[in-house]
Amino acid sequence: MIVVLARLKIVPGTSEQFLQTAGQLVEASCKEAGVITYELLAEGENRFAFLERYKDADAAAAHLKTDHYRTLGRQLGPYIDGKPELLKMTSVS
């Protein structure tokens, strides 16, 4: 299993728009064949994180090529303040 944690800081005042678009991304991503879980977590004011679990590396790679990821990811861009922090982990148990 592949786990990805993508931590994001959001531009102040854009949380509502971010949450609407991010919700669409979560909903579409959860329908992908290799996705185990895909969640949006609140970390604090203007801070969110996507917690993603994939069956394997192929499923994680396939997610990045989906139309919904490309389209909605671009739409999220204006709401993200700075570069996201990405942690990629592999299950060892």
C-alpha positions as CSV (number, residue, x, y, z in Angstrom):
1,M,0.0,0.0,0.0
2,I,1.1,3.5,-0.8
3,V,0.1,6.4,1.5
4,V,0.4,10.0,0.5
5,L,-0.1,13.0,2.9
6,A,-0.3,16.3,1.1
7,R,-0.4,19.2,3.5
8,L,-1.6,22.6,2.2
9,K,-1.8,26.1,3.4
10,I,-4.8,28.0,2.0
11,V,-4.9,31.7,1.0
12,P,-6.9,33.4,3.8
13,G,-10.5,34.1,2.8
14,T,-10.7,31.2,0.2
15,S,-11.5,28.3,2.4
16,E,-15.1,28.0,1.2
17,Q,-14.1,27.9,-2.4
18,F,-11.2,25.5,-1.7
19,L,-13.5,23.1,0.3
20,Q,-16.1,23.1,-2.5
21,T,-13.5,22.1,-5.2
22,A,-11.6,19.8,-2.9
23,G,-14.8,18.0,-2.1
24,Q,-15.3,17.3,-5.7
25,L,-11.8,15.9,-6.0
26,V,-12.3,13.6,-3.0
27,E,-15.6,12.3,-4.3
28,A,-14.2,11.5,-7.8
29,S,-11.0,10.1,-6.4
30,C,-12.8,7.7,-4.1
31,K,-14.3,6.0,-7.2
32,E,-11.0,5.1,-8.7
33,A,-10.3,1.3,-8.8
34,G,-6.9,1.4,-6.9
35,V,-7.9,4.0,-4.2
36,I,-8.4,2.6,-0.7
37,T,-9.2,5.9,0.9
38,Y,-9.0,9.6,-0.1
39,E,-9.8,12.1,2.6
40,L,-9.6,15.8,3.2
41,L,-8.6,16.7,6.7
42,A,-8.6,20.1,8.5
43,E,-5.4,20.8,10.3
44,G,-6.1,24.2,11.6
45,E,-7.1,27.7,10.3
46,N,-6.3,27.8,6.6
47,R,-4.5,24.4,6.8
48,F,-5.7,21.2,5.2
49,A,-4.3,17.9,4.2
50,F,-5.3,15.2,1.8
51,L,-4.7,11.7,3.2
52,E,-4.5,9.2,0.3
53,R,-4.2,5.4,0.4
54,Y,-3.6,3.4,-2.8
55,K,-3.5,-0.3,-3.4
56,D,0.0,0.0,-5.0
57,A,2.3,2.4,-6.8
58,D,0.5,1.8,-10.1
59,A,-2.8,3.0,-8.6
60,A,-1.0,6.1,-7.2
61,A,0.5,6.9,-10.5
62,A,-2.8,6.3,-12.3
63,H,-4.5,8.8,-10.0
64,L,-2.2,11.6,-11.2
65,K,-3.3,10.9,-14.8
66,T,-7.1,11.1,-14.3
67,D,-9.1,13.9,-15.8
68,H,-10.7,14.9,-12.5
69,Y,-7.3,15.2,-10.8
70,R,-5.9,17.3,-13.6
71,T,-8.9,19.5,-13.9
72,L,-9.7,20.0,-10.2
73,G,-6.1,20.2,-9.3
74,R,-5.7,23.2,-11.6
75,Q,-8.8,24.8,-10.1
76,L,-7.4,24.4,-6.6
77,G,-4.2,26.2,-7.5
78,P,-5.3,29.8,-6.8
79,Y,-6.4,28.8,-3.3
80,I,-3.1,27.2,-2.2
81,D,-0.6,29.5,-0.5
82,G,2.9,28.2,-1.3
83,K,4.1,24.8,-2.2
84,P,2.3,21.8,-0.7
85,E,4.3,19.5,1.6
86,L,4.1,15.9,0.2
87,L,5.0,12.9,2.2
88,K,5.0,9.5,0.4
89,M,5.1,6.4,2.5
90,T,4.9,2.6,1.8
91,S,3.2,0.2,4.2
92,V,5.6,-2.2,5.8
93,S,3.1,-4.3,7.7
